[in-house]
Amino acid sequence: MNNSNLDRDKVVPILLSEQEIKAASEECMTPLYLYNLNKIEHQYAKLRNYLPPNFKILYTLKANSNLTICEKLAQLGCGADISSIGELKAALKTGFSAPQIVFTGPGKTNLELATAIETGISIIVVESVNEARRLNNLAEKYGKKQDVLIRINPLYRTNQSCEIREQAGSCGSNDTNGGETGLKIQTIASRASKFGLDEEKAIEEIIAIESLDNLNLKGIHIFTESNVLDYKQLLASWENTISIANRINDQGHHISLLDFGGGVGIPYNSIDSEFDIESFGKELQRIFENNPYTYHCIVEIGRYMVGEAGCYMTEVVDIKESLGEKFIILDGGVHQLLRLSMKPASKYIEVLGKNGNYTQKVTLGGKLPTPLDIMVEDVMVPENIEIGDRLVIYNCGAYGFNHSLTNFALHNYPAEVAYSDGKMQLIRETGKIEDFFLNQKLPFAKNLEKELLTSI
């Protein structure tokens, strides 16, 4: 990738130059993550400018819970989407207020639900009637009436639904059914989901939840699509959500809040067009203007705000061949960047200082003692790549550090560096070996834990 050929924001730099990236890799040992906070601000501004005014933007902490990134988005005015007590604590520590926080996700324990009630977060999304009953009992115990949404597993999906794409082994791919755009929603009623309540049973489940005295049912949550680049695809899914909400209101159950989840995608190469957020917002506005019911809306956005802002840097430590196939061995690996079905996204790379043609096909492998540690296959690199070169994998700001096998083989955690307005700052130090022994107990060997930690 040649940054000089890409458009730059006229006010603040939203793309880092090769020199800036190289400087970060020289200041801190690889592997490391580098995040551009200016790019995050730019992405948030686009969402705020183009989504209709009845939308509240939440940052999804599971995408990247680094405290500096969370603080930046809290300062910009985001709310927070969390799914654990750990994420709740991170959100509160970085400036999100309790009324800005929504708790989503399946399998919430009584401890998690009680903590959410005590903290005073605005909305808890319930995934089943059983969960709603447990929450109601806890709310009664604390003398509170808790606002909730009910998550619905819809009868229909688009072909960009993450569950469909995971089944096909291509979740995160930018191929939308052979490149065809504007596809209609597809029926997949036979596809079960661990999330939410089935649409066919939604009304009876809503009636059950409405009978719980300490819960206040505000609306519904539907989230099925992942990393969609064709705005018409995502619009079809969100329009289906609105239709479901309308049918619920038609049957006398007043709901006024819709949580669409996320799904706004980013390209993982230099070819695909970016998501047309302007057209998407205009179409959404048209739909709401002609809708018989008025709704407040929530979006849970992670990848779109932080994905393109981050890159992962690693160094070539060995070059070898096996049965005619060339391997580039890196000092990183899937313990720091695990992409599973999104593995092809790691082809979006650059070798710093090597501006020649990328004509050599290789496999990028990490340093873990397992054949599973293949970061990407059939990726093109320069012919003159050599040991000691620094390699950059782009668009790793989301589902990078937070999404990996960090304890495999006990290699150190990578450092994290933030860029903002021309300045680089270390925001997480490279991990230490001692980190892996925190909270471990050795009751069979008195004082051995202390000796182990102090001897390293």
N, C-alpha and C positions, 0 to 999 in steps of 0.2 A: 504494500500500500504506500502510495506517495502522498503524504499529507499536504504537500504544496498544491496538489491538484484538487483538493477538496475545499468546499466553501467554509469560510470561518465567520463566526458571529462578529458583527461590526463593533459591538460594545465590549464584550468580554470574550476571551478565547475559549471556545467550546471543543476544540480539537487540539491535542498536544502534538508538538513537533517531535521528530525523531531525536533531536538534540535534548529536548526536555525529558523524554522518556529515558534516553541513555543516561542522563545526569542522575535520575532517580536510581537507576540500576547500579550506578557506580558509587553512589552515596550509601546505599544499603546493599547488603549481600543478597544475591538471589537464592532461592525464589522469593518473589514478593508480589504484592498486589499494589497497583497504583490507581487512585480514583481522582477524577476531575470534578471537583465540586461545582465549578462553573457550568459544566454540562448538565449536572443534576438540576441546577436552578433553571437552566434553559428548558429542560424537558417539563418541569413542573409548570413553568410559565405557559407553555403551549397547551397543556391540559386545562389550566385555569382560564386561558383566553378563549378556547374553542368549545369546551363542554358547556352545555346549557347552564344557566344560573341556578337551577334547582339541584345541582350536583354538589356533593361534598366529597373531596378527594382524601382517601386514607392511604397512608404508606404501609405496605405489607412488610413487616419486619422479617419474615422468613426469607425474603430475597437477599437481604444483607443487614445484619443487626449491628454492624460497627457503630459505636456510640457517636463518632464524629458525623457520620452520614445521617443517623437518626436525628441528631441535634440540628443539623442543617435543614432537614425537612420540617422539623417542628417549628423552626424559626420562619420558614417560608409560609407556614399556615396550614400544613397538612394535619389531618387526624392520623390515628394509628390503628392498624388491623393486627391483632395479636392472637396467638393460639397456645400460649403457655404462660405459666407464672414468670418464667425467665424473661420472656419477651415483654410481659407486663411491667416488670421491674426496669427493664432497659428503656421502655417507652417513658415511664415516669421520671427516670433519672436524666433523660435527655430533653425534657421540656414539654412533652405531651401532657396535657391535663387529663384527669380521669374522664370528664365528659366528652373528650375527643376520641376516646378509645372504644373499639368494638372487638368483642371476643368471639372468634370463629373457630371452627374445626370440630371434628368428631372426638369421642372418647374423653370428654371433660370429666375429671374426677370431682368428688365432693369438695376436696380441698381447693381445687382450682375455682370451682363455682363460688365457694364461700369467700375466697380471696377477692374475686371479682366484685361480689356484692359489697364486701367491706370497703373496697377501694372506691366504689361509687362510679364505676365505668358506665357509659351511657347505654350500651346495647350488648346483650348476649344473644348470640345466634344458637338456637336449640336445634339439634339434629334428630331428635326423636321425642315421642310423647313421654317415654320413660325418663329421658334427660330433663324434660320440662317439669315433670313431677318432682324429681329430685331438687331441681332449682326452686320450685315453688315452696317446698318444705323448708329449704334453707332461707329463702326470703322471708317466710313467715317467722322463722326463728329470730332473724335480725330485725323484724318489724319493718320491712321495706316492701315496696311494690316495684318489681324489676321490669323494665322495658325489654321486650324480646322480639326477635324475628324468628320465623320458622324457615329452615332450609328445605327446599323442594328439589327432588330429583325429577327433572322434567321428562315427559314422554319423548320429546324430540331433541335432537342435537344437529349441529352442522358437522360437516366433515372435518372441521378443525377441533372438534372436541378432544381434549387431551386423553380421555379414556379410550376413544376410538384409535387415536394415533399411537398410544402406548401399546395397544393390542397389535397394531401393525408394525411396531418397532421403529416408528419415525416421529415420536413426539418431539417437537422443537424444529422439525423440518419446515422449510418455507414453501414446499410444494403443496399447492392447494388443488389437489385432484387434477394433476396434469396441467396446471397453469390456468385452468378455467376459472373465471371469477363470477361472483354474483350467484352462486349456487343456492338452491332452495334448501330449507331445513329438511333433514332426512329423518325418517322414522326409525328408531332403534329401540322399540318398546321392550325387546327381549334382553337388553343389556342392563344388568343389575348394577347397583352402585352402593358403596359403603356410606355415601354422603346423603344426608337428608331423608325426607319422606317421599314416597312415590307420588307423582302428580295425581294419579287416579284416586288415591286415598286422602288427598289434601284436605278436602272439606270436612270429613269426619275427624281428622286429626286436629284441624283448626278448632272445631267445636269442643273437642276434649281439652285443648289448651285454653280456650276462652273460659272454660269452667273453673280454672285455677285462680283463686282469689288474689294471690300475690304476684301474678304475672300480668303484664299489659302487652298484648300482642299488637305490635305496631305495623308489621308488614312481613315481607318474604325476602329470602335470599336465594338466588339461583346463580351458580357459577359452574360452567362446563367447558368453556373454551380456553385454549392456551396458546399464547404467542401467535396471534392471528395478524397477518400483514394486509389482507384484503378487507378493507373496512366494511364492505357489503356483507361479508360473512359474519362478522361480529354484530353488525346491525340486525341481521336476521335473527340471531340468537337473543339479543336484547329486546327486540320487538316481540319475540315469543314470550319473554318474561313479562312484558307489559300486558300481553293478552291474557296470561294466566292470572295476573293481578286483577285485571278487569272482570274476569269471570268470577273471581272470589268476591269482589264488590257487588257484582250483579246478584249474587246469591245472599246478600244481606250481611256480609261480614266485612265491616269497614276496616280497610287497611290503607295506610297513607305513605309508607316508607318502603322503597325498593332498594335492595343491595344486589348490584349486578356482578359482584366479584370483579375480576379483571379480564385479561385476555388480549389487551392491546399489545401487539408484538413489535419486535425490532429485527432488522435483518442481520443475519450472521455471515455476511459476505459483503463485498464491495459492489455487487451487481443488483440485488433486489431493491425495489423501491421501498421507501419507508411508509409506515402506516399513514394514511391520509386523515389526520386528526381533524383538519378543518372541515372536510366534506362530511366526516362522521358526525361532528358536532352539529352541523347544519341540518342533517337528516334527522338526528335525534330531536332537535328543537321543533322541526316540522311535525314529527310524530306526537310530541307532547302537546303542541298547540291544537291538534285535532283530536286529542284523546278525551273521552267523556269524564275521566277522573283526573284529579290533580295529585301528583306524587312528589315527595321529596326523595332524592336518590343518593345512593352511596356507591362509589367505586373503590375497589381495593387494588391499588397499582404498585407493583414492585419493579418488575423487569423494565417497563417503559421508562421509569424515572432514573434507574441506576445502572441498568445493564450496559448501555453504551459508554457509560462514564468510567468503567473500569477495565483494566487490562492486567494480565498475569505475565510476569517475566521470569524466565528460567534460563539456565546456561547449559550449553552442550558439553557433556563430560566424556562422551565416547561416541565413536562412529564405527559401525561394524556391518558385516554382511552375513546372511544365513540363507542358504539355498537360493542364492541370486537376489534376495530381497535385502535392501539396505535399511538399517535401523539407526536412528539418531537417539542416543540415550541422554536423558536430561537429568538435572539435579532436582527437578520437581517430579510430579506424578499425580496419580488419581487420589492420593492422600491429601492433596491440596486443590485439585480441580477435577472433580468427578462429574461426568456429564451423561453417563448411561446412554439412553436413547437419543440424547442430543450430541453424541460424540462428533458428528460431522461439523458441528459449529466450531470445533477446535482447528479447522482448516483455515480459519480467518487469522492468518499469522503474518509476521514480518521478522526477518533476521536483521538485526540492527547493523548498519554499516555495509550491508550487502545489497547493492542496488541493481544487480544484474538480473537476468531473466530467471524466473522460477521454473526451471525445466527438469529438475530431478525429483522423481517420485520416491518417497520414503515413508517409513512408519515411525511415529514419535512414541518412544517408550520412556517410562519413568524409572525410578531407582528402587522400587519396591521388589522384594523377592517373591513375586507372583506373576504368572502369565496374564493375570487380569489387568496389570498395570500398563495398558496400552492407551495412550491419550487419544490418538487418532491414526488411522491408516490411510495410505494413498494420498498423502498430502505433498504438494509441490514446494520444493525449497531450491535455493540457488545451487548451482554446480560447485561453487567454491566455498560452501559451508564447511566450517572446521571446528575442532575442539576449542572451547573457550568463547565461541560466539554466543551472544545474548539473543534469545528468541522471545518475541512478544506475541501472546495470544490475545486478540482483541475481544471486546464485548463480554467481559467476565465480571462486570460489576454486580450482577445478580446471579444467585445460585452458584457461586464460586467458593469462597472461603467457607460459607455456611453449609455447603452441600457436599462435603467431601469426607473421606475416610481418615480423619485427622490423626487417629491413634495407631494406624497400621504401621508396624515396625518401629514405632516410637521415634520417627524423624521429627525435627523441630517444626513448629508452626511457622508459616511465612510471615514476614513483616508486612505491614500495610502503611502506605504513604498517601497523603492527600495533596492535591494541587489546587490552589485557589488564587486567582488574580496575580499570577506570576511567581508565587511562592510555593515551595515544597515543604511539607511538614510530616514527620514521622508520627503516625497515629496509633500504631501498635508495634511494639518491638518484636524482633524475631524471637520465637519461642526458645525456652531453655529446656534441657533434658529434665531438670527438676520438676517442670510442670506436670510431667506424667505421673509423679509420685505423690502429688497433693491428695490429701484425704484418704490415702491408703494406710491400712493398719497391719502391723506384723505382730500379732499377739503371742506368737510362738517364739519370738526372738526379741527379748526386751532390748530397747535402745537401738535395734538394728536399723529401723526406719531413719532415725536421726543420723546415725553414722553413714547410711547410704546417701542421704541428701548432702551432707557436709563434705563427703569425699569426692563429689563430682565437680 
